[in-house]
Amino acid sequence: MYARPTQVRFRGLAICAVSAFLCATAGLAAEGSSPSDAQTRYQQDRAMCESGQSHQDRATCLREAGAALDAAKRGRLNDGQAQYQQNALIRCDALPTEERNACQARMEGQGVTRGSVAEGGIYRELITRETPSQ
């Protein structure tokens, strides 16, 4: 039995998505890591290329694994978490000074954080007490 054209297209898209995920994972895993961590990740990527599990042709897979190792050694891979933290703090810049300081404190983890994106939002609360002036 032959697969229908829609099944073939779906499989092709699934293979492309998995390939893109694996390539991104290889690059992200090496971010902010030491040279030995980068070398370990390269060996894992290379083994995946050799086993055929990468859903890429072997030459492309090996070339991308080598490029990720080279970029990690040169410190050219961005730390995604640091960029996320920086973006969170930048969003506080539009607020007045007193509110900006409280916003930055919440973004840095002070106070209470509840919820998630899946639940519809993240709630951050920081209670500060002011002493009355006499």
N, C-alpha and C positions, 0 to 999 in steps of 0.2 A: 504494500500500500504506500502511496505517495502522500507527503504532507501537503496540506492546502497552502496557497500563497500567503494567507494571513498568518499561518503558523510559522512559515519560513521567515517572514518579516519580523515576527515577534521574537523568534529565536535569535535572529541577527541583532536586533536591538538589545536583547538581554546580554548577548556576548559582548557587544560594544560597551554596555554599561558596566559590566564586570571588569572589562579591560581598563576602562577609565578609573574605576575604583581602585584597582590594584596598582595602577601607576601612581595615583595620588597617595595611596597608602605608603608606597615605597618612599616617596619624597617626604611625606610628613613624618614618618618614623625616624628619619635621619635628622630632623630638625633639632637644633640645639643640643646635639649629642656630641660626645667626645669622639676622637678619631677611632678608638677601638670599638665604640658603639656603632659608628658608621661602617666600619669594616665588617662587623658581625651582621649588620643589616644587609650589606652588600652580599655576603655569603648566602644569606637566606634568600635574597632576591634571585641570585644566580641559580641556586638549587631549584627555585620555582620555575625559572626559565628552562632549565635543563629537563625538568620533569614534564613540561608542556602544560602546566596548570595555570599559566598566566593568560591564556587565551589570546596571545600575541604570537607572531612568528618568532622563532628563537633569536634571530639576529637583532630584531628590534628590541626585544625584551632585554637581551644582554647589553645592548647599547644604552638603553635607558637606565639600567641598573648601574652601569659604569658612570654615566653622567650624574646620577644622584650621589654616588660615592665621591666623585670629583667636587661637586658643589658643596657637599658636607665638609670635605677637607678644607675647602677655601672659605668656609663660613658664609656661603652665599644662599643657604636655605633660610627662609624667614621663619621666625618662631610665631606660629599662628596664635598661640595663647597670649603672647606679649602684645600683638596687634589688637586682639580682642579687648584686652585690658585698656590699652591706649584709646581705642574707640569709645569704650564705656566712659572714660574720664572726659573725653572731648565733648560728649553730649551734655555734661554738666556745665560747660563754659557759657552757655546761653543764659544761665540763671544769675540773679543778683548775688553779690559776694557771700552773704550769710547763708543763703540757700545752696550756693555752689559748694561751699565747704562741707555742708552736711551731705550733699549729693556725692561728692568725692569720697567721703568717709563710708557711705553705704556701698559704693562701687568697689571699695577696697576691702569689703567684708565685715565692716563694723556693724553692729546691730543684728537684727533678725531677718532672715531671708526665708520666704515660703513660696510654694507653688512651682510651676514649671511652664514652659511654653506649651506643652501638651495639655495642661490644665487651663490654659487661656491667659497666662501671664505670670510674671515673677513679682512678688510683693517684697519690698525691702523697707524695713522700718528701723529707725535709729531715734531713740528717745534721749534728749539732752535736757538737763535741768538747769535752770538759771536761778541764781540766788538773787533775791530782791535787793536792790540798792537802798541804802539807808540815808 
